[in-house]
Amino acid sequence: MKAALPAGTGVPMKRRLGVFDAVTIGLGSMIGAGVFAALAPAAGASGSGLPLALAVAAVVAYCNATSSARLAARYPASGGTYVYGRERLGPFWGYLAGWGFVIGKTASCAAMALTVGSYVWPGQAHAVAVAAVVVLTAVNYGGVQKSAWLTRSIVAIVLAVLAAVATVCLTASTAGSVRLDIGADTSAEGVLRAAALLFFAFAGYARIATLGEEVRDPARTIPRAIPLALGITLLVYAAVAVAVLAVLGPGRLADASAPLAEAVRAAGAPGLVPVVRIGAAVAALGSLLALILGVSRTTLAMARDGHLPRTLAAVHPRFRVPHRAELAVGAVVAVLAATTDVRAAIGFSSFAVLAYYAIANAAALTLTAAERRPPRIVPLVGLLGCAILALALPLTSVISGAAVLAVGAAGYGLRGAVTRA
């Protein structure tokens, strides 16, 4: 006999988000993370092969997006791959996906919060990061529609800043004041490692799928919103990456702590530097907002099944959001933001999220033609790509990520043993 759910867990979440809002939430997740956080370390790994690494990451992300979209249309519930893995592969694989997502994306939340702090007030980055987590948790608590409105404003600001950066850098490059420094500094291993780091930036489309219970007509909305958000993000990333690489070259880009600010300064537009700093902080806020949103929904789904404390499955009767899950996620992220380092979180998060999408692709392979299964080559390439990119990450990221997944698997086995006893 199942334990009774806490009061409020039976309250349905309201479907308020259309295609435009779902795309906006996906853009807020992806654009904020990649351009400002992953570009420099990716350039350090791949050198002038950065555009190629971006293309590899985009191919794997496209396969993952297609698999996720078909699964989300079939299972329009909060939880994303946690739900898909559970329904298509079995409870253990669903649990492992959810565990990897919650742990990995909680680390991403801390990284984005610290990015905000480093741009807004470098001397007090941790304090600003904690304050940002508190404020955005309160925004999410007030309802998903408020989050969508705020994300829409953030995306508009960030796109305007990135357009200005790309225009200034490309104009300077074509005018001959700078040149694209292409050298023999690219290796297959470096490109794959850079692609794995850049994948951290593309993973935001998962936020659309994890909001399955809050999207209108999810069978149509989610399959449209995911590829749209991914396509727009790829175009933005390609333009900015080429422009910044043209100005700084791979060496200077890899060493830059604030690469976009360095690029506009090198392109002869130092007046844009404060604008870029503001844009970076706003972009990171957008990522953090959407990340907290997605992690709390997966926490909700796992709590409903008893893999996390069932009290976290409560849905607020007025705001129709998983308020206890949001408060718990916010508290954990605030602690991490006060104590962790930004760069270390990127590789760890990438490994956990790649494992998450490997399970999504495996689940998509089990769909039938009647369930609108994607062409088999798509989830196969996605599954293989996730495995290759995960193993291409720095060794410390691979070891720590594998250890976290092993701890989750052990916890699942222990819980099962206790239940059977």
C-alpha positions, 0 to 999 in steps of 0.5 A: 500500500502506497503512503498517502500523499501530503496535502496539496499533491493532488492539485493539478498544475495549470496549462498556461504556456504556448509555443512562444513562451515555451521557446522563450524559456528554452532560449533563456536557458541556453543563450545565457549559459553558453556564450558567457560561460562555456566559450572560453574553456571550449576554445582552450580545448579546441583552439581554432576548431571552435566552430567545428566543436560547436557544430558537433555539439549542435548535431548531438543536441539536435538528436537529443532535442528530436528524441525529447520532443517526441517523448514529451508529446507522448508523456506531457508530464513534469519530469522530462527524461525521468518520466520517459526513462521510467515509462519506456525503460523501467523505474531504475533508468528513469530514476537514474536520469532524474538523479543525474538531472537534479544533481547536475543541474543544481551544479549548473544553477550554482555556476550561473548564480556565480556568473551573475556575481562575478559580473555584477560585483566581482569582489562579492561574487558569492554574496550576489550569487546567493541574493540572485538565487533567493530573488529568482526562487521567489519569482518562480514561487509566484507562478510559471507565467510570471517566470515566462514574462521575466524570461521574455524580457531577459532574452530580448536584452541578451539578444540585443547585446549579442547582436551588438557584439557580433556586429562590432567584431565582424565589422572590425574583422572585415575592415582589416583591423583584426584577423582570424588566427587559424593555426594547426592547433586543432585535434580530434580529441580537442574538438570533442572535448570542446563540444562536450563543454559547449553541450552544457550550453545547448541543454536548456531545451530540456526545460521545455520538456520538464514543464510538460504539465504547464504547456497548452496542447503539449503534443503540438506545442513541445515538438514545435518549441524545442527545435525552434529554440535550438535552431535560434540558439545555434544561429546566435552561438555561431555568429558570436563564436565566429565574431569573437574568434576573429577578433581575439584568436583562439589563444586570447579567447581561451585565456579571457575571463570575460571573452565578449568584453575582451572582444569588443575592446579589441575591436575598438569599441571599449564603450560597449564593455559595460553594456556587455557586462550587464548583458552577461549578468542578465543572461546568467539570470535568465539561465538561473531562472529557467534552471531552478524552474526545471530542477524543481519540476523534476524534483516534483516528479521524483517526489511523487514516486517516492524517490525523494521526500513526498512532501516535495510533491506538494503543489500550491493551491493558489499559484499551482507550482511545486512550491516546496520543491522550489524552496528546497532547490533554492536552498540547496543552490544558495548553499552551493553558490556560497561555497563552490567554483564556477568552472568546476561546475561546468564539466561536472554538469555536462557529464551528468546531463549527457548521461541524462540525454543518453537515457532519453535517446535510449527511451526514444528507440523504444517508440513505435511508428504509431507513437511517431517514433523519430527515424532510428538514426536520430536517437542512435546518433544521439545515444552514441554522441552523448557517450563519446562526448561524456568520455571526452570531458576532463578526467576529473569531470568524468570521475566525479560525474560517474561517482555521483551516478554510482551513488544514485544507483546505490541509493536506488538499490538500498531503497529497494532492499529496504522496501522488500524487507 
